[in-house]
Amino acid sequence: MNDCLWMTGSETDRDFEFSACDRANVYVTGLTGEYGAAGFCGNDGRSTWRSNEFAAHAYTVCWRYL
C-alpha cells in the first residue's frame, strides 16, 4: 500500500511500473485477492487481473492520481 507507480497506456490497457514518488503519477490505495472488485476501490481507479489457468490467482489493485 502507498507504493508509487508510473502509469502509462490507455484507459482499457494500462501498464504500471514501480517508481520513486517524485516521478510517479499514481499511488496504490488498496489491494484485494478478488478479480474485478470495483466496490472495494470506491472512487479510486482500479486494475484487475486473473490467471486463465488458475482462476483462484487473481487480484484488484486500487490506485489514485498524485
Backbone as a printed PyTorch tensor [residue, N CA C, xyz], in Angstrom:
tensor([[[  0.8360,  -1.1750,   0.0000],
         [  0.0000,   0.0000,   0.0000],
         [  0.8830,   1.2400,   0.0000]],

        [[  0.3530,   2.2920,  -0.5760],
         [  1.0290,   3.5750,  -0.7030],
         [  2.2840,   3.5130,  -1.5650]],

        [[  2.4690,   2.4230,  -2.3370],
         [  3.5720,   2.3770,  -3.2960],
         [  3.2850,   3.3530,  -4.4190]],

        [[  4.3140,   4.0020,  -4.9070],
         [  4.1750,   4.9340,  -6.0130],
         [  4.4410,   4.2110,  -7.3300]],

        [[  3.6670,   4.5820,  -8.3510],
         [  3.7500,   3.9240,  -9.6510],
         [  3.7430,   4.9450, -10.7760]],

        [[  4.3420,   4.5650, -11.9020],
         [  4.2530,   5.3280, -13.1440],
         [  3.2770,   4.5700, -14.0310]],

        [[  2.1380,   5.2020, -14.3550],
         [  1.1080,   4.5620, -15.1560],
         [  1.1620,   5.1010, -16.5790]],

        [[  1.1090,   4.1950, -17.5530],
         [  1.0530,   4.5700, -18.9640],
         [ -0.0340,   3.7430, -19.6360]],

        [[ -0.3350,   4.0720, -20.8850],
         [ -1.3110,   3.3070, -21.6490],
         [ -2.6600,   3.9940, -21.7030]],

        [[ -3.6090,   3.3070, -22.3240],
         [ -4.9580,   3.8460, -22.4960],
         [ -5.8480,   3.4130, -21.3330]],

        [[ -7.0520,   3.9150, -21.3120],
         [ -7.9850,   3.5910, -20.2350],
         [ -8.2870,   2.0940, -20.1620]],

        [[ -8.2340,   1.4120, -21.2860],
         [ -8.5510,  -0.0200, -21.3090],
         [ -7.3160,  -0.9160, -21.3290]],

        [[ -6.1240,  -0.3250, -21.4230],
         [ -4.8880,  -1.1240, -21.4910],
         [ -3.7640,  -0.3780, -20.7870]],

        [[ -3.7870,  -0.3910, -19.4580],
         [ -2.8080,   0.3530, -18.6710],
         [ -1.6270,  -0.5240, -18.2870]],

        [[ -0.4720,   0.1260, -18.1560],
         [  0.7380,  -0.5190, -17.6510],
         [  1.2140,   0.2710, -16.4430]],

        [[  1.7640,  -0.4410, -15.4620],
         [  2.2500,   0.1790, -14.2360],
         [  3.6710,  -0.2770, -13.9630]],

        [[  4.5060,   0.6570, -13.5010],
         [  5.8650,   0.3540, -13.0550],
         [  6.0710,   1.0330, -11.7110]],

        [[  6.7510,   0.3380, -10.7880],
         [  7.1130,   0.9960,  -9.5340],
         [  8.0160,   2.1710,  -9.8570]],

        [[  7.8770,   3.2440,  -9.0920],
         [  8.6040,   4.4710,  -9.3720],
         [  8.8720,   5.2060,  -8.0650]],

        [[  9.9060,   6.0400,  -8.0840],
         [ 10.1080,   6.9620,  -6.9720],
         [  8.9030,   7.9010,  -6.9420]],

        [[  8.4510,   8.2640,  -5.7640],
         [  7.2280,   9.0550,  -5.6510],
         [  7.3370,  10.4210,  -6.3250]],

        [[  8.5350,  10.9940,  -6.3820],
         [  8.6680,  12.2970,  -7.0330],
         [  8.6020,  12.1950,  -8.5560]],

        [[  8.5980,  10.9780,  -9.0950],
         [  8.4750,  10.7700, -10.5450],
         [  7.1900,  10.0330, -10.9140]],

        [[  6.4210,   9.6210,  -9.9350],
         [  5.2170,   8.8120, -10.1590],
         [  4.0190,   9.6890, -10.5230]],

        [[  2.9850,   9.0500, -11.0900],
         [  1.7440,   9.7780, -11.3500],
         [  0.5370,   9.1540, -10.6370]],

        [[  0.7150,   7.9750, -10.0110],
         [ -0.3390,   7.3580,  -9.2020],
         [  0.2870,   6.6520,  -8.0020]],

        [[ -0.5460,   6.3310,  -7.0050],
         [ -0.0780,   5.5200,  -5.8850],
         [ -1.1510,   4.5020,  -5.5170]],

        [[ -0.7270,   3.4040,  -4.9230],
         [ -1.6160,   2.2990,  -4.5760],
         [ -2.3940,   2.6480,  -3.3090]],

        [[ -3.7240,   2.4890,  -3.3820],
         [ -4.5770,   2.7730,  -2.2260],
         [ -5.2320,   1.5240,  -1.6540]],

        [[ -5.1360,   0.4060,  -2.3630],
         [ -5.7490,  -0.8230,  -1.8610],
         [ -5.3830,  -2.0180,  -2.7130]],

        [[ -5.5170,  -3.2040,  -2.1360],
         [ -5.2190,  -4.4500,  -2.8390],
         [ -6.0910,  -5.5480,  -2.2520]],

        [[ -6.7190,  -6.3290,  -3.1260],
         [ -7.5130,  -7.4690,  -2.6920],
         [ -7.2600,  -8.6480,  -3.6220]],

        [[ -7.4310,  -9.8430,  -3.1290],
         [ -7.2360, -11.0480,  -3.9180],
         [ -8.4540, -11.4330,  -4.7390]],

        [[ -9.3460, -10.4860,  -4.9990],
         [-10.5710, -10.7330,  -5.7620],
         [-10.4830, -10.0640,  -7.1340]],

        [[-10.9310, -10.7540,  -8.1620],
         [-10.9420, -10.2080,  -9.5250],
         [-12.1330,  -9.2670,  -9.7050]],

        [[-11.9060,  -8.1140, -10.3230],
         [-12.9840,  -7.1880, -10.6640],
         [-13.6930,  -6.5770,  -9.4760]],

        [[-12.9970,  -6.3070,  -8.4040],
         [-13.6050,  -5.8200,  -7.1600],
         [-13.7940,  -4.3060,  -7.1840]],

        [[-14.6560,  -3.8220,  -8.0670],
         [-14.8700,  -2.3810,  -8.2260],
         [-15.3330,  -1.7310,  -6.9320]],

        [[-16.2310,  -2.3640,  -6.2040],
         [-16.7350,  -1.7970,  -4.9590],
         [-15.6620,  -1.6360,  -3.9010]],

        [[-14.6540,  -2.4740,  -3.9280],
         [-13.5560,  -2.4090,  -2.9720],
         [-12.7880,  -1.1000,  -3.1150]],

        [[-12.6580,  -0.6020,  -4.3370],
         [-11.8440,   0.5860,  -4.6070],
         [-12.5980,   1.8990,  -4.4190]],

        [[-13.9020,   1.8570,  -4.2510],
         [-14.6600,   3.0940,  -4.0970],
         [-14.5170,   3.9760,  -5.3240]],

        [[-14.1200,   5.2360,  -5.1200],
         [-13.9600,   6.1860,  -6.2260],
         [-12.5730,   6.1620,  -6.8450]],

        [[-11.6820,   5.3310,  -6.3250],
         [-10.3300,   5.2430,  -6.8780],
         [-10.3410,   4.4220,  -8.1660]],

        [[ -9.2970,   4.5880,  -8.9630],
         [ -9.1380,   3.7620, -10.1520],
         [ -8.7890,   2.3460,  -9.7410]],

        [[ -8.8930,   1.4200, -10.6970],
         [ -8.5460,   0.0350, -10.3770],
         [ -7.9670,  -0.6570, -11.5880]],

        [[ -7.1380,  -1.6260, -11.3150],
         [ -6.6040,  -2.5300, -12.3270],
         [ -6.7880,  -3.9300, -11.7740]],

        [[ -7.2520,  -4.8480, -12.6190],
         [ -7.5870,  -6.1800, -12.1370],
         [ -7.0040,  -7.2360, -13.0540]],

        [[ -6.6830,  -8.3930, -12.5060],
         [ -6.0520,  -9.4740, -13.2780],
         [ -6.4930, -10.8120, -12.7180]],

        [[ -6.6090, -11.8100, -13.6130],
         [ -6.9120, -13.1850, -13.2040],
         [ -6.1790, -14.1290, -14.1400]],

        [[ -5.6060, -15.1780, -13.5940],
         [ -4.9180, -16.1920, -14.3790],
         [ -5.9380, -17.0180, -15.1620]],

        [[ -5.6800, -17.2500, -16.4440],
         [ -6.5510, -18.1090, -17.2500],
         [ -6.4610, -19.5660, -16.8120]],

        [[ -5.2890, -19.9900, -16.3900],
         [ -5.0850, -21.3840, -15.9970],
         [ -5.5010, -21.6740, -14.5580]],

        [[ -5.3670, -20.6960, -13.6930],
         [ -5.6440, -20.8820, -12.2680],
         [ -6.5100, -19.7230, -11.7840]],

        [[ -7.8170, -19.8550, -11.9350],
         [ -8.7460, -18.7580, -11.6390],
         [ -8.6590, -18.2630, -10.1970]],

        [[ -8.1600, -19.0950,  -9.2890],
         [ -8.0200, -18.6630,  -7.8980],
         [ -6.9250, -17.6130,  -7.7370]],

        [[ -6.0490, -17.4990,  -8.7210],
         [ -4.9770, -16.4990,  -8.6900],
         [ -5.4810, -15.2400,  -9.3860]],

        [[ -5.8740, -14.2670,  -8.5850],
         [ -6.4610, -13.0350,  -9.1130],
         [ -6.2020, -11.8950,  -8.1340]],

        [[ -6.3290, -10.6680,  -8.6330],
         [ -6.2250,  -9.5180,  -7.7480],
         [ -6.8750,  -8.2960,  -8.3750]],

        [[ -7.1620,  -7.3350,  -7.5370],
         [ -7.5510,  -5.9910,  -7.9430],
         [ -6.6790,  -5.0320,  -7.1490]],

        [[ -6.0420,  -4.1110,  -7.8460],
         [ -5.2330,  -3.0660,  -7.2220],
         [ -5.9560,  -1.7410,  -7.4130]],

        [[ -6.1210,  -1.0090,  -6.3380],
         [ -6.7440,   0.3170,  -6.3950],
         [ -5.6460,   1.3700,  -6.4390]],

        [[ -5.8790,   2.4220,  -7.2080],
         [ -4.8790,   3.4800,  -7.3270],
         [ -5.5580,   4.8400,  -7.3960]],

        [[ -4.7610,   5.8660,  -7.1070],
         [ -5.2410,   7.2510,  -7.1350],
         [ -4.1480,   8.1180,  -7.7410]],

        [[ -4.5630,   9.1120,  -8.5370],
         [ -3.5920,  10.0470,  -9.1200],
         [ -2.9150,  10.8650,  -8.0330]],

        [[ -1.6370,  11.1390,  -8.2280],
         [ -0.8970,  12.0170,  -7.3160],
         [ -1.1800,  13.4630,  -7.6640]]])
